[in-house]
Amino acid sequence: MTSTSSPPTAAYLYDVRGVLGSWLRDLALEQKHKGYVPMVIPDFQTHAAPMTTAVWSDAAVLVPWTLYQAYGDEQILAHAYSSMAAFTDQVQGLLNPNGLWDSGFQFGDWLDPDAPPENPGQGKTEPHLVAAAYFCRVTEVMAKTAGILGYRDDETRFAQLAKKVKKAFLDEYVAPSGRLVNGSATAYALAITFDILDASQKVRAGEMLATLVAKAKHTISTGFVGTPVLCDALTQTWHLDDAYKLLLNTECPSFLYPVTMDATTIWERWDSMRPDGTINPGGMTSFNHYALGAVADWMHRTVAGLAPAEPGYKRIRFAPKPGGDLTSASACHLTPYGLAAISWRLDADGAVALDVTVPDGTTAEVILPLHPENLAVEVEPGTHSWSYQLPQGYNDRPDYSLDTTFGVLAQDPDVWESFYGTFASYFPGVPLDANNPDAKNLTIRAMLGMIPMSPAGFSEAIEKVLQDANEVTA
């Protein structure tokens, strides 16, 4: 089990305290027996070399923390604490003098879709960057856990360690501007969602991440590590549109590509079955392997908008963020206090309807989606409903002309696809990148002026694309 892929979604969909509590006891026994946390629990790999790895071994820390967030039971942390602390102390002994985890085997962003089929660990992201980022997260969680349990000396010790490893990560991998030396989508998503960056760096990192995602044409370019945090990173840095484009894309590799292939389970690889129906020739090609389904956690919290504001849903946050071409969403969750539920829809007449159910014994904060005044309200137990009009101009699309810039054109994926396809039919192989800073503000008129010897009919074809787009808008 990886530490962040399936537990949050599993804890939302089911009561997994029993099964994962038992599994964590098995983990602790294996850890005590072997002196490290194996990558598989129970460890049946009798010939595997001893190794401590990020994302796998740190389940000792991050799974109990996830369960505590879901169920609010401090005993979950208390029972796991010795195992959590032992793992953290062991990795501390593996750090270099600056506090960086930069040695030993690491899986990295396992099954990055750009890795060779025969070598699933050879992805775009530096494996030790992944390890260092995850240890930033682990040490932060350990400091919080020690504080919750009243272990003040450990709280101070782990907080100091967290500060040290965060500085080591920043010194090694991050420029003051927020650019990462290993500029993969996974690297940026980890730095953003694990709160390693300061506010200005986070903005810049978000811009770089959105550019990478757009360059990949909103197909998935991340593996087991980056996928669970990718849409969150985009959302946190005000690139929600890009997150929705990722969610709704059907081109391989994408979340919905397997659906187009009649999948009824989550595959281990994005392309376990290729578009021509053949099976990926590499290993690690299971057709029932949950890790890449971790986007469901983001869907629960962001698309539907239901999340705990305090551990165990003692306080609930309802904050849906509509996007893409979705016009409705709903979710419910059986909290320790009873059923919490939310439903929202965007009506054809421009009205927003929102309904929430707050269980007894809890309170909730409701952030009304797309409200003209960005309204947030506090509510008590019971069922609550709101209806209001969308902000003026919310559904408006621009009037496209030759003076429209590439950046504006690219905001509408359908129009951009038509424009790009037309351009490519006259200039095959010539790239167009609307997210390039030099191209983003380039007008179509200026582009045409840069091609004085363009093929016959090219200008007319481009103008026809714009005309068709305006007719759709009308």
JOSULLIN-V310692 format. One record per residue. RES is the residue in one letter. PSI is psi as a letter, one per 20 degrees, with the letter a starting at -180 (NA if undefined). OMEGA is omega as a letter, one per 40 degrees, with the letter a starting at -180 (999 if undefined). NEAR is the number of other ideal C-beta (glycine too) atoms within 8 Angstrom. Layout:
# JOSULLIN-V310692
((RES | PSI | OMEGA | NEAR) (RES | PSI | OMEGA | NEAR))
This chain:
# JOSULLIN-V310692
((M | p | i | 10) (T | q | a | 12) (S | h | a | 13) (T | i | a | 11) (S | g | a | 13) (S | h | a | 11) (P | g | a | 15) (P | g | i | 12) (T | g | a | 13) (A | g | a | 10) (A | h | i | 14) (Y | g | a | 10) (L | h | a | 6) (Y | r | i | 5) (D | o | a | 5) (V | j | i | 10) (R | h | a | 10) (G | g | a | 7) (V | g | a | 7) (L | h | i | 13) (G | g | i | 11) (S | g | i | 8) (W | h | i | 11) (L | h | i | 14) (R | h | i | 9) (D | g | i | 10) (L | g | a | 13) (A | h | i | 12) (L | g | i | 8) (E | g | a | 13) (Q | g | a | 14) (K | h | a | 8) (H | h | a | 6) (K | i | a | 9) (G | j | i | 7) (Y | r | i | 10) (V | o | i | 13) (P | r | a | 12) (M | i | i | 9) (V | p | i | 7) (I | p | e | 11) (P | q | a | 6) (D | n | a | 9) (F | i | a | 5) (Q | n | a | 8) (T | h | a | 4) (H | j | a | 3) (A | q | i | 9) (A | q | i | 4) (P | p | i | 7) (M | q | i | 11) (T | p | a | 11) (T | q | i | 12) (A | q | i | 13) (V | h | i | 13) (W | f | a | 12) (S | h | a | 13) (D | j | i | 15) (A | h | i | 13) (A | h | a | 17) (V | g | a | 15) (L | h | i | 14) (V | g | i | 14) (P | h | i | 15) (W | g | i | 12) (T | g | i | 12) (L | h | i | 16) (Y | g | i | 16) (Q | h | a | 11) (A | h | a | 12) (Y | i | i | 12) (G | j | a | 13) (D | o | a | 9) (E | h | i | 9) (Q | h | i | 6) (I | g | i | 13) (L | g | a | 14) (A | g | a | 8) (H | h | a | 10) (A | i | a | 12) (Y | g | a | 12) (S | h | i | 7) (S | g | i | 12) (M | g | a | 14) (A | h | a | 10) (A | g | i | 11) (F | g | a | 16) (T | g | i | 14) (D | h | i | 8) (Q | g | a | 11) (V | h | i | 13) (Q | h | i | 8) (G | i | i | 6) (L | i | a | 9) (L | q | i | 13) (N | r | a | 9) (P | h | i | 4) (N | i | i | 8) (G | j | a | 10) (L | p | i | 12) (W | n | a | 14) (D | k | a | 8) (S | r | i | 6) (G | r | a | 8) (F | q | i | 6) (Q | q | i | 10) (F | h | a | 13) (G | b | i | 13) (D | m | a | 16) (W | p | i | 13) (L | k | i | 12) (D | p | a | 17) (P | i | i | 12) (D | i | i | 6) (A | q | i | 12) (P | q | a | 6) (P | h | a | 9) (E | i | a | 6) (N | m | a | 7) (P | i | i | 13) (G | i | a | 9) (Q | m | a | 7) (G | a | a | 15) (K | h | a | 10) (T | p | i | 15) (E | p | a | 9) (P | h | a | 11) (H | h | i | 11) (L | g | i | 14) (V | g | a | 19) (A | g | a | 13) (A | g | i | 16) (A | g | a | 15) (Y | h | i | 14) (F | h | i | 14) (C | g | i | 14) (R | g | a | 10) (V | g | a | 14) (T | h | i | 13) (E | g | i | 11) (V | h | a | 11) (M | g | i | 16) (A | g | i | 13) (K | g | a | 9) (T | g | i | 15) (A | h | i | 14) (G | g | i | 10) (I | h | a | 9) (L | i | i | 10) (G | j | i | 5) (Y | n | a | 9) (R | g | i | 8) (D | g | i | 6) (D | h | i | 10) (E | g | i | 11) (T | g | a | 8) (R | g | a | 9) (F | h | i | 13) (A | h | i | 9) (Q | h | i | 8) (L | g | i | 14) (A | g | i | 13) (K | g | a | 8) (K | g | a | 9) (V | h | i | 16) (K | g | i | 10) (K | h | i | 9) (A | g | i | 14) (F | g | a | 16) (L | g | a | 10) (D | h | a | 8) (E | h | a | 11) (Y | i | a | 13) (V | p | i | 15) (A | q | i | 7) (P | h | a | 5) (S | h | a | 6) (G | i | i | 14) (R | q | i | 10) (L | q | a | 14) (V | h | i | 8) (N | n | a | 10) (G | l | i | 9) (S | r | i | 14) (A | h | i | 14) (T | g | i | 17) (A | g | i | 16) (Y | g | a | 16) (A | h | i | 15) (L | g | a | 16) (A | h | a | 15) (I | g | a | 17) (T | h | i | 10) (F | j | i | 12) (D | l | i | 5) (I | h | a | 12) (L | q | i | 12) (D | r | a | 5) (A | g | a | 6) (S | h | i | 7) (Q | h | a | 12) (K | h | i | 13) (V | g | a | 10) (R | g | i | 11) (A | h | i | 16) (G | h | i | 16) (E | g | i | 9) (M | g | i | 13) (L | g | i | 16) (A | h | i | 13) (T | g | i | 9) (L | g | a | 13) (V | g | i | 16) (A | h | i | 12) (K | h | i | 8) (A | j | i | 10) (K | k | i | 7) (H | k | i | 11) (T | r | a | 10) (I | p | i | 12) (S | k | a | 14) (T | q | i | 14) (G | b | a | 15) (F | h | a | 14) (V | g | a | 16) (G | h | a | 17) (T | g | a | 14) (P | h | a | 13) (V | i | a | 14) (L | g | a | 16) (C | h | i | 12) (D | g | a | 12) (A | g | i | 14) (L | g | a | 16) (T | g | a | 12) (Q | h | a | 10) (T | k | i | 14) (W | k | i | 5) (H | l | a | 12) (L | h | a | 10) (D | g | i | 9) (D | h | i | 12) (A | g | i | 15) (Y | h | i | 11) (K | h | i | 12) (L | g | a | 15) (L | h | a | 13) (L | i | i | 9) (N | q | i | 13) (T | i | i | 8) (E | q | i | 8) (C | p | e | 9) (P | p | i | 10) (S | r | i | 13) (F | h | a | 9) (L | i | i | 10) (Y | g | i | 14) (P | h | i | 11) (V | h | i | 8) (T | i | i | 7) (M | j | i | 8) (D | k | i | 5) (A | q | i | 10) (T | j | i | 3) (T | r | i | 6) (I | p | a | 10) (W | q | i | 15) (E | h | i | 11) (R | q | i | 11) (W | h | a | 12) (D | l | i | 11) (S | h | i | 12) (M | p | a | 12) (R | r | a | 9) (P | h | i | 6) (D | j | i | 4) (G | i | i | 5) (T | q | a | 6) (I | p | i | 7) (N | p | a | 11) (P | i | a | 5) (G | r | i | 10) (G | a | i | 6) (M | l | a | 8) (T | l | i | 11) (S | q | i | 8) (F | j | i | 10) (N | m | a | 7) (H | o | a | 9) (Y | h | a | 10) (A | g | a | 13) (L | i | i | 14) (G | j | a | 9) (A | i | i | 15) (V | h | i | 12) (A | h | i | 10) (D | g | i | 11) (W | h | i | 13) (M | g | i | 10) (H | g | a | 14) (R | h | a | 9) (T | g | a | 14) (V | g | i | 13) (A | g | i | 13) (G | k | a | 16) (L | o | a | 14) (A | q | i | 9) (P | p | i | 14) (A | i | i | 8) (E | q | a | 8) (P | p | i | 9) (G | j | i | 13) (Y | k | i | 14) (K | h | i | 10) (R | p | a | 11) (I | q | i | 15) (R | o | i | 11) (F | o | a | 12) (A | m | i | 11) (P | q | i | 14) (K | n | i | 10) (P | q | i | 11) (G | a | a | 9) (G | b | i | 8) (D | j | i | 4) (L | p | i | 9) (T | i | i | 7) (S | q | i | 8) (A | q | i | 11) (S | q | i | 9) (A | q | i | 10) (C | q | a | 10) (H | p | i | 11) (L | n | a | 7) (T | r | i | 13) (P | i | a | 6) (Y | i | a | 9) (G | a | a | 8) (L | p | i | 9) (A | p | a | 17) (A | q | i | 12) (I | q | i | 16) (S | p | i | 10) (W | q | i | 16) (R | q | i | 8) (L | o | a | 10) (D | r | a | 9) (A | h | a | 3) (D | j | i | 4) (G | j | i | 8) (A | q | i | 10) (V | p | i | 16) (A | p | a | 10) (L | p | i | 14) (D | p | i | 11) (V | q | i | 15) (T | p | a | 12) (V | p | a | 14) (P | q | i | 12) (D | q | i | 6) (G | j | a | 7) (T | r | i | 14) (T | r | a | 10) (A | q | i | 14) (E | p | i | 14) (V | o | i | 14) (I | o | a | 12) (L | p | a | 13) (P | p | i | 12) (L | k | i | 9) (H | p | a | 10) (P | h | a | 8) (E | j | a | 4) (N | l | a | 7) (L | p | i | 7) (A | p | a | 7) (V | q | i | 7) (E | p | a | 6) (V | q | i | 11) (E | r | i | 5) (P | q | a | 8) (G | a | i | 7) (T | p | a | 7) (H | q | a | 10) (S | q | i | 8) (W | q | i | 9) (S | p | a | 7) (Y | r | a | 8) (Q | q | i | 7) (L | q | i | 11) (P | q | a | 8) (Q | p | i | 5) (G | j | a | 5) (Y | g | a | 8) (N | j | a | 6) (D | q | i | 5) (R | q | a | 6) (P | q | i | 6) (D | o | a | 5) (Y | p | i | 10) (S | r | i | 7) (L | i | i | 9) (D | j | i | 6) (T | p | i | 11) (T | r | i | 10) (F | g | a | 14) (G | g | i | 11) (V | g | a | 8) (L | h | a | 14) (A | i | i | 11) (Q | h | i | 7) (D | o | a | 9) (P | h | i | 8) (D | g | i | 7) (V | g | a | 11) (W | g | i | 12) (E | g | i | 8) (S | g | i | 11) (F | g | a | 12) (Y | g | i | 9) (G | g | i | 8) (T | g | i | 12) (F | g | a | 11) (A | h | i | 11) (S | h | i | 7) (Y | h | a | 10) (F | m | a | 6) (P | p | i | 6) (G | i | i | 5) (V | o | a | 7) (P | q | i | 4) (L | p | a | 9) (D | o | a | 7) (A | i | a | 12) (N | i | i | 11) (N | p | a | 7) (P | h | a | 5) (D | h | a | 5) (A | h | a | 12) (K | h | a | 11) (N | j | i | 8) (L | p | i | 9) (T | q | i | 11) (I | h | i | 14) (R | g | i | 8) (A | h | i | 8) (M | g | i | 10) (L | h | i | 11) (G | h | i | 7) (M | i | a | 6) (I | m | a | 8) (P | h | a | 5) (M | l | a | 3) (S | q | a | 8) (P | q | i | 5) (A | p | i | 3) (G | i | a | 6) (F | g | a | 10) (S | g | a | 8) (E | h | a | 7) (A | h | i | 11) (I | g | i | 13) (E | h | i | 9) (K | h | i | 9) (V | g | a | 12) (L | g | i | 14) (Q | g | i | 8) (D | h | i | 9) (A | h | i | 13) (N | h | i | 10) (E | h | i | 7) (V | g | i | 7) (T | g | a | 8) (A | NA | 999 | 4))
